[in-house]
Amino acid sequence: MVERRQYKRFAAFLNVKCVESDNQAEKIKCRSFNIGEGGIGIYSEKQLKRGDLYNLEIRLPGAENNIPATAEVIWSKSISPYCYNSGLYLLDISSTDRRRLVDAAFAD
């Protein structure tokens, strides 16, 4: 199998709040399972639709401020009833926050 990712991923288990860009009323609590400079893998109770955009708030342990980002769903699949894995590409995140995210993942 050929690896298609541009950046290395690190296992990281962080709380993530996802809000669909087109539906600000629905907040989805998620948990990351890996993070890299280009994207984030998450678990959720709801299947995310490929191509949809989400506003994320990523919580780093011990940090005062969450990391805001906008991400696009690249893939999503069911792993059990009411549990889904999804891969999101980080479209909009500051370079400082991107570095904080990777540093936190690498520290684990």
C-alpha positions in Angstrom: 0.0 0.0 0.0 1.4 3.4 -1.0 1.3 6.1 1.7 -0.5 9.2 0.3 0.0 11.6 3.2 2.4 14.5 2.7 3.2 14.8 6.5 4.0 12.2 9.2 1.2 11.5 11.7 1.5 11.1 15.4 -0.8 9.3 17.8 -2.6 12.0 19.8 -5.8 11.7 21.9 -7.2 15.2 22.3 -10.7 16.5 22.7 -12.0 18.3 19.6 -15.2 20.2 19.1 -16.5 20.2 15.5 -19.1 22.6 14.1 -20.2 22.2 10.5 -19.6 25.5 8.7 -23.1 25.3 7.2 -24.9 24.3 10.4 -23.5 26.3 13.4 -26.2 25.0 15.7 -24.9 21.4 15.7 -21.7 20.9 17.8 -20.1 17.4 17.6 -17.8 16.2 20.4 -14.9 14.3 18.9 -11.6 12.8 20.0 -8.5 12.8 17.9 -6.6 9.6 17.3 -3.7 11.1 15.2 -2.4 14.5 14.2 0.1 15.8 11.6 1.0 19.1 10.1 -1.6 18.6 7.3 -4.5 17.0 9.1 -6.2 15.3 12.0 -7.9 11.9 12.4 -10.9 11.9 14.7 -13.5 9.6 16.2 -17.1 10.8 16.4 -20.6 9.6 17.1 -21.9 11.0 13.8 -20.6 10.2 10.3 -19.0 13.3 8.7 -19.7 13.8 5.0 -16.8 13.9 2.6 -16.1 17.4 1.3 -17.9 19.2 4.2 -16.1 21.9 6.1 -15.9 22.1 9.9 -14.7 24.7 12.3 -12.6 22.9 14.9 -11.6 23.7 18.5 -8.8 21.5 19.5 -8.1 21.3 23.2 -4.4 20.8 24.3 -3.8 19.5 27.8 -2.8 22.2 30.2 -3.2 25.0 27.6 -5.3 28.1 28.3 -6.5 28.5 24.7 -8.0 26.0 22.3 -6.6 25.8 18.8 -9.1 27.0 16.2 -8.9 25.6 12.7 -11.0 25.0 9.7 -10.9 21.5 8.1 -12.3 19.6 5.2 -13.5 16.0 5.6 -11.4 13.8 3.3 -12.8 10.5 4.3 -15.2 9.0 6.9 -16.1 5.4 7.7 -18.1 3.4 10.3 -16.1 1.4 12.7 -19.1 0.3 14.8 -22.6 1.5 15.4 -22.5 5.2 16.4 -18.7 5.4 16.1 -16.9 6.7 13.0 -13.3 7.4 12.0 -12.7 10.5 9.8 -9.7 12.1 8.3 -9.8 15.9 8.0 -7.4 18.2 6.1 -6.5 21.3 8.0 -7.3 24.2 5.6 -7.0 27.2 7.9 -4.8 27.2 11.0 -2.2 29.7 12.0 1.4 28.6 11.7 1.9 29.1 15.5 -1.1 26.9 16.3 0.0 24.3 13.7 3.4 24.1 15.5 1.7 23.9 18.9 -0.5 21.0 17.7 2.4 19.0 16.3 4.5 19.7 19.4 1.7 18.4 21.6 1.3 15.3 19.5 5.0 14.6 19.5 5.3 15.1 23.3 2.9 12.2 23.9 
